[in-house]
Amino acid sequence: MSRRETTHGQQLFDGTARGFAAEALLVPVGILTAAFLSRRFGPDGYGLLTLVSVVVVLVESNVAAALSRPAIKAVCEAGDWRAVGSNVLRLYLLAGVGLMMLLWTSAAPLAALLGEPALTSYLRIFALDVPVFCLAQAHRSIILGLGRYRERAYATVARWVARLVLVVLFVELGGTLVAAIYGSICASLVELLVCRLYVRPRLFGRGDYPLRQLSGDALPLVLSALLMSLYQRLDLLLLKSLGATVAEAGFYAIAQNLSLLPTLLTFSLAPALLSTLSRALRDGDDMAARAIARQAMRAVVLLSPLAALMAGAAPEIVGLIFGPQFLDAAVLLRPLIFGALALVLVAVTTTIMAAAGRPRWTLHVAWPLALSACAGHLLLIPRAGAAGAAWVTTACACAGALVTVALVGRLWHTLPPARTLARTALVSLLAYALAALIPSPGLLLVLKLPVACACVVVALVLLGEFSESELGGARALLMRRSVEPAREVINVTGATGTTGGAT
């Protein structure tokens, strides 16, 4: 491996690791928040709040996913990011305000479609979050385009910690669903303020962001991101609109939220991968780009045993976090966790296509996937209910992953290693059996899962999955991390005015 290839790989690993560590806070924060809200409001109240969140998050994530790829590429390729950043900021703001107004005016029809008239006022209040969220995501895209992964991680940590603290605080003070909504809005504001510490693009003034790209190469990226975002929420929305009760929607939402762990890698790996591949291709390192793409796909495959662990321990996980009244969610979690992992692979492979100059391929993957899922849900939900929705979502995601991997193989003649596929399949079966057959009631689960994860890693090492250089790099990283906190304390206390806020 060449020095430049190693450098690009280290940048990708560093960006992904920092981003994943920050996004991983979503797991404890999300679990604690969901446990608090579900116990405070019960299945019906929690299901109602979940429906509101799903609609608003669908709108917000559409903007973030649709605009982030062209924004990151524009910043990567720009000579002066400040001028580009100003127009990126304006673009996000216009989209956020427009979507807020659309959500406000369509709140009543959406509530009627979902069969819950009470949703109208909640949707209109939560719509205030959209422009704030969009402004924060604009700053995050600029930070990622600059390759400043540490600052992006700090902003993410601030958001998730603020969300937990503010939601609990507001609910304790107000005691209503509206209070929980205001807590989420304030968490978006906290993330925006933290991002402004690191980059400060001007909202007003001249800029040279090539908006015309949205009618060219960027348009397929925008449309495909919109379709993928819709696909990921289509199951819950159709489940409710086809007659499910609020409680049933709450069960499905719990399973969906618990399956988010693999998708955290999407939030961290896909943007870092796009930035790294764009820089490598800009520098003419085609071989390095192909090697990095192959390792990114391999990293997703290596998560399969962890998904199998969660599937095997699904009843214990749901029972410990949410209580025995929510155990119906465990049946749904088992397929959804594998569907979520397949979507991570879809995100990685479509990112490779975008970086390689094939944005239209991403669109040709997204629309059949969304259309197939819609048809499957309409066919199976009336017959099998929530279980049908879960299996349709998982089957479509797995089919999409196979198609996108094949397209990357055609484009760059690179595929996930066959030996990695075989090893992870074997270890996944063992992991599922270990989690499902060894009972761990109550807090014993907290002990079983880390031990089982350690067994998975040991099994992969014994099967020869990791090379000596990879094992050596992991040992070096652990040693570096052990001394890094003290070094950062010295840097913080010994330097002033170096946070980058002046940029």
N, C-alpha and C positions, 0 to 999 in steps of 0.2 A: 504494500500500500504506500503510495507516494505521500510526501510531507503535506502537500496541499490537500490531498484527499483526507489525510488524517485531521488536518485543521478543520475542514468543513464538517467532518464527522464529529469532532469534539464540540463544534458550535451547535450542531443539531442535538447532541446528547445533553449538553449543558442547558440549552433552551428548553428541551423536553423535560429534563429532570426538574428544573426549577418550576416550570409551568405545572407539571404534574403534582409536585409537592404542594403548590399553592392551591390548585384545583381540588386536590384530595381533601382539602378542608370541607368541601361540599358534603363529603360522606358523614363525618361526625356532626357538622353543623346541620345538614339536612335531616339526619336521623333525630338529633335532639329537638330541632324545631318541629318536625313532623310528630314526634312522640308527644311533645308539649301541646301542640294544637289539637291533635286527635283526642287526647285525653280531656282537653279543656272544652272542646265543642262537640265531641262525640262523632259517630260515623256520618250522620247527616250534615252537621255543620262543617266537618272537615271535608266531606265530599263537595259541598257547595264552594268552599274556599278553593279547593283543588280545581274545580271547573273554571273559576275566575282566573286562577293563575295560569292554567293551560292556555286559555284564549290569549291572555296578555303576553305570556312568554312566547307563544307562537308568533305573535306580531313582532315582538322585540327581536327574537332570534332570527326572524326573516331578514331584518335590516342588518344585523351584525354579520350573519353568514353570507348574505348576498353582496355586501359591500366590502367585507374585510379582505377578500382575495385581491380584487383590483386595487384596493387602497394599499395593501402591503407591497404589492409588486411596484406600484407607482413610487412609493417612498424608497424602495430598494434601488430603483433605477434612476432616481432623481439626483441631480447635482446639488441642489439646494432643497432640503426637505421642508424648510419653513414655508416656502411659497406653496409647495404641494400640500403641506399639512393644513394650511388655511382653507383651501378648497375642499379637502377631505372633511374638515370640520363642518363647513357649510353644507356639504352634501348630506352628511349624517343628520344635521339639525333639520334641514328641510324635509328629509324623509321621516324623521321622528315626529315633527309637528303634523305633517300630513296624515300619518298613521294614527296619531292621537285623535285628530278630528274625525277620521273615518271610524275609529273604534267608538268614539262618543256617539256618533249619529246612528251607528248600527247596533248599539247595545241592546235596545229593545227587541229588534228582530232576532238577534242571536239568542237572547234569553228565551224568546218564544220557541225558537228552533230546538233548544235544549230542554224545553219543558219546565223551566224554572224562572218564572217572572221576577223573582227576587234578585236575580243576577243583574238586572238592569243597572241599579244604582251602584252595585259593587264594581261592575265593569267600567262605568264612567269615572269612578274615583281612581281605580287602578290605571286608567288610561293616562293619568298624569305622569306615570312612571316612564312612559315610552320615550319622550324627548330627552329626559335626564339620562336614561340608560343609553340612548343612541350617542349622546355627547361623550359619555364615558367610553363607549366602544370605539369611537373615532380616535380618541387619545390612545387607546390600547393598540389599535392598528398602526398608528404612527410609531409607537414605542417598539412594536414587533418589527416593523420595517427597518428600523434603525439597529436591530439586533440587540436591543437592551433588555434581555430577558429577566434580569434581576428586578428591574423596576416594574416590569409587567407582573411579576410574581407578587411583589409587595402590594400592588393595587388589588390583585385578586384576593390576597389574604385579608386586606382591609374590608373588602366587600362582604366576604362570608362571615367574618367575625362580627361586623356591624349588623348584618342581617339577623344573626341569632340574638344578639344583645337587644337590638331595637325592637324586634318583633315581640320578644318576651316582655320587655319593659312596657311597650305600648299596650299589649293585651292585659297585663296586670293592672295598668292604670285605667284602661277603657273597658276591658272585658268584652269586646265585640269583634266581629270579623273585620269591621272597618279599621279598627286599631291595628290589626295584623297587617292590613294592606298598607297603611301609612308607615309602618315599620319597614316594609320592603322598599317603599319609595325612598325613604331616608337612607337606606343602605346603598341605593344607586347613587344618591348624592354624595355619600362618603367616598365611594369609588372614584367619582369624577374629581373631587377635590384632591384626592391622593395622586391621581394621574397628572393633575395640573402642577404638582410639585416637580415633575420630571420633564414634561414637555408642555410648552405654552404656545401652541399655534394661535395666530390671531384670527378672530372671527370676522373682522372687517379688514379691508385692504385688498390689494391685488394679489392674485395667485395664478399659477400656470398649470393647475391640475388638468390633465387632458380628459375633460368630461365627455368628449366625443368617443372615448373608448367604450362608454356604456352602450353605444350603438354598434360597436364593432366586436372585438374579441372579448370584452368584459361582459357583454350582454348574455352570452350563454352561461357564464359563471353566475351571474345574478339569477337568471331563471332556474338554473339547476339547484342553486342553494335554496331558493324559495320552495321548489318542489320537494327537496329533501327535508326541509324543515316542516312542511305540511305533512309529509309522510310520517314523520316521527310522532306526530300528535293526532294523526287521522284515526287511529284505533280507538282512543278514548272518546273523541268527539262523536264518532259514528256509533260507538257503543251506547252512549247516553241518548243520542238522538233517535236510536232505534228501539228505545223503550226501557233501557236499564234504569234501575232506581239510583237515587243519589248515593245510597250506601254501597251498591255494587260498583258504581263509578269510583267511590273512595277506595274500595278494595283493589281495583285495577290500578288506580293512581299510586297506591302504596307499592305494589309490585313493580310498576314502572319506575318509581323513584329509587327503589333498591337496586334496580338493574342499571343504574347510572354509573356505577363504578368503572366499567370498561370505557364508557363514553368520556370519562374524564381525560383519557389519553387523547381523544380527539381534540379537546380544547387546548391541550398542551403540545401534542405532536404535530398536528396538521399545520398550524401557523408557523411553527419553527421549521418544519419540513419545507414549506413553501418559501420561506425566507432563505433557508440554506441552499435549496436547489436553485433558486433564482440567482443567488450570488455565484454558485459554482458554474452555472451555465453562462452567466455574464462574463466570468473569467476564463471560459473555454475549457473547463474541467469536465468534459462529458463522461469520462470513465469514472471520475469521483462521484458524479451525480447518479450514475447507474448503480454503483456500489452502495451509496447511501439509500437509494430507493429500495434496493433488495433487503438491506438491513432493517429498514422501517417496516416493511411487510413482515419480516421475520419476527420483529418485536411484538407485533399484534398477535401472530400465531402463538407465541410463547405465553400469552395471557389465557389461553384456553383452559389449562388446568385450574387456574384460579376461578374462572367462571364455573367450572364443574364443581369446585368446592362449595360455592355459593348455592348452586342448584341442589346439591346433596343435603346441605344444612338449611334449606329454605324454611321448613316449618319452625325450626328452632330460632332462626334469625328473626322471623316475623313475630313469633310469640314473645321473644325477649324484648324486642323494641316496642311493639305496639300492643301487646297483650293478646290473650286467647280469643277475644272477640273478632280479631282481624286475621285469623288463620286461613281464611279462604284465599287470601292474597298469596299464600305460599305456592299453591297450585299454579298460579299465573306466573310467579317469579321464575320458575324452572325453565320454561321455554324463552321467556323474555330476556334472561341474562345472556343466552347465546345469540339471540337476535341483536342485542346491543353490541356484542363483540363483533358480529358480522358487519354492523354499521361502522364500527371503527375502521375496519379494513376497507370498506367502501370510501370512507373519508380520506384515508391515506392514499389509496390508488387514484382517486379523482384529483387529489392535490398533485400527485405526480404528473397526471395528464395536463393539468393547468400549467404547471411549471415548464413542461416540455412543449408548450405551444399548441396544445390540442384542447382548447376550452369547449369546443362543440361536442367533443366526446362525452364530457360530463353531463351535458344536457340530454344526449341520446341515452344515457343510463338513467337519469333521474325521472324523465316523464314515463317510461314504461314501468318503472318501479312504483311510482305513485299510483298510476292507473291500475296496475295489477293488484296492489294492496286494497284500493277502493273496491274493486270488483270482488275480491276475496272476502272483505268485511261484509259487504252487502249480501253475499251468499251465505256465509257461515254464522254471522252474529245472530240472525233470527233463529238459527237451528241449534247453535252450541253456546251462545251467549259470550261471556268474557273469555272463556277458554278458546273459543273459535277466533276471537280477535287476537289473542296472544299467539296462537299458532300461525295465523296468516301473517302477522307482523314478522315473526321469526323466519318463516319460510321465504318470504319475499326478500328479507335482508340477506339471507344466505345465498339466494340465487343472484342477488345484486353483487355480492362479494365475489362469487365465482366469475361473473361476467367481467367485472372491472379488473380482476387479476389477469384474466385472459387478455384483456385489452392492453394492459401494461406489458405483458409478455410479447405481444405483437409489436408494440411501440419501441420498447427498449431491449427486447430479448432477455428479460430478467424476470425471474419468478421466485417465490419463497422457496427455500431449500427443501427438497423432498425428504431428506432425513429429519429435518425439523418437524415436518408435518407428521411423520410416522412416530417420532418420539413423543410429541405433545399429545397425539391421539391416545397412545398407551398410558401416559401419565395422567391424562384427563380421566380415563376410566378408573384408574386406581384412586384418584382424588375423589371422584364422586362416591365410590364405594366406601372410602374412608370416612367421608362426611356423613353419609346416609346410614351406615351400619353401626357406627359407634355413637350411642346416645350421649347427649351432653345437656341435660336440663339446666335452665337458669343460667347463672353466671359461669358455669363450666364451659359454655360456648366461647367465652372470651379467652379461655385457655386453649380450647381445641383448635380454633381457627389459626392462630399464629403457629402452633405446632404443626398443623397440617400444611400450612404454607411453607414452612421450613422443610418438611418432608418432600414437597414438590420440587423445591430448589435442589435438594440433595439428589433426588432421583434424576433430574435433568443433568446434573453434574456427573453422576456415575454413568449415565448413558452416553457421555461424551458430547453433549450438546454445545458446551462452551469451550472455546479454544484457550490455550495457555495465556495468550495475550489478553483475552477478555477477562479471565480470572485475575490476572495480574493487575489489569486496569481497575477492576472492582475493588481489589485490596488497596490499591493506591488511593482510590476515591474515598474509601472508608477512613483511611488514615488522614487524608486531607480534611475531610469533614470534621474529624475529631478535634483538629486544631483551628479550624476556620472561625468558630465563634469568638475565640479569644483575639484572633487577628482582626476581626471586624470591630470588636470593641476598641482596639487600639486605633484603628482607622477613623472611627467615628469621633473619638475623643481628641485625636490629634490633628484632625483636618476640619476646616470650616469653609462653608460656601461651595462644596464640591458635589452637591447632589444633582446638579444638572438642571436645576429649576430656571436658571438664567437663560437656558436655550429656548 
